[in-house]
Amino acid sequence: MRKFLKDKILTITIFLIIGISIFILLSINDKYEIDYTTYSTKDYGTKALFLLTKNLNFNVKRYQKPARFLKNNHTLIIIKPSMKRFLDPKEQKKLLSWIKSGNELIISSKTSTLDNNIIKNLVPINKNQYLEYKLGNGKIYLFEEYDDFTNINIKNNESVVYMVNLLIEINNKNVFFNEYYHDYGKSNPGIFSVLNIEYTILIFQCFLTILLFIFYKSRRFGFPLTVLENEKRLENENVYAISNIIRKSNSNSMVVETYLNEFRKSLEKHLNQGFDLSDDELITHSKSDKILIKNNTAQLIIRANNYIKNDNNNPKEMLNIVKSILKNRKELL
C-alpha cells in the first residue's frame, strides 16, 4: 500500500514538473517576442542580425545586466533602446565610463533622442554611412535607422553590411547585444539573473529531481526505541490486573506483597532449592548467587518486607519497589 502511494505521488509530481516546465517555456516565448530584441523572430525582431553576427565567427552573447557589470575588451551593440533604462543618470554615467576606458559602442537610435545624453557635446569625426564619435579612449558608432536591422528589412538595405564591416574593422571577437535596455534582466541581478534562462530552468529541474529521488528512496532509519515493554505472560497479566485494583483502593502494601509473592516463586525456581522457602532462606541463598548479588536481591526482599510490615502507603516508594522486583524477575526468566 505504501509503495503504491509512493508510485502515485511520484507520477503526479513528474506530470507537475512537466506542466510547470511547459508553462515557463511558453511564458518565455511570449516575453521574447518584444520588438527589436535578438530573441524575437517576428518582423521587427533582430534575431536574424544576432545569428548573422554569430555565423561570422564572432563570440556573440546577449547582455541583460546594467552597464556597471560590462567587461572590457567587448563591443556592445544596442538596437533602439528603451529610454526608461537607457537614460537613467547612473546608467549613463557607467556606460560613458566604460566607453572612455577604451571600448566601442554601436548604437542604432534617432540622433534626436541621444543629443542630450550619450553624444551631448560630441562632434562626429565620420559622417559616412554612420556617425562616429570619439570619447576618451573609446568610440561610439551611431546608425540612425534602427528598422534597417529588423528581420523583415535585413535583406533590403546596406546598413547591415556596414555594421558587419565595422565589426570586422574594430577587430574584437567579443560582441554583446544589449537586451537590458529592452527591459530584460534586473538592475540588481541575483544568481538566476546572471545565468541564462536555459541554465535557470536546468537548475530548477535538477533541484526537483533531487527532491523526488530523496522522497522516493527514503526509508526509516532503524526502528523506534521501545521505552517500556510489558512481558505479556498470563500470570503477569493476572498479577497486574489484581494489583491495579488493590492500588486504586489505596492498599499500597498489598500491591507490594502481591508482587513479592510472585518474585518469591521466581527466586525458588532460579535457586532450585525447593519450594515454600522462607524469606530468611531466600536472603541467605541470594548472598551466594552471582546474579542475585549483582541485583541486590537480598536487600530488595528486606526492603519489600519492611514496607509491608510498616503498612507504608507512600506511592513513590511502592513504585520503586515494584519496578525493582519486575527488573529482577525479568533477568531470572
Secondary structure, DSSP 4 states (H G I P E B T S, - for coil): -HHHHHHHHHHHHHHHHHHHHHHHHHHHHHHTT-TT-TT--STT--HHHHHHHHHTT-EEEEE-S-GGGPPSS-EEEEES--HHHHT-HHHHHHHHHHHHTT-EEEEES-HHHHTTTTTTT---SEESSSEEEEETTEEEEEES-GGGGSTTTTTS-SHHHHHHHHHHHHT-SEEEEE-GGGT-S-SS--HHHHS-HHHHHHHHHHHHHHHHHHHHH----S----S------HHHHHHHHHHHHHHHTT-HHHHHHHHHHHHHHHHHHHHTS-SS--HHHHHHHHTT-HHHHHTTHHHHHHHHHHHHHTT---HHHHHHHHHHHHHHHHHH-
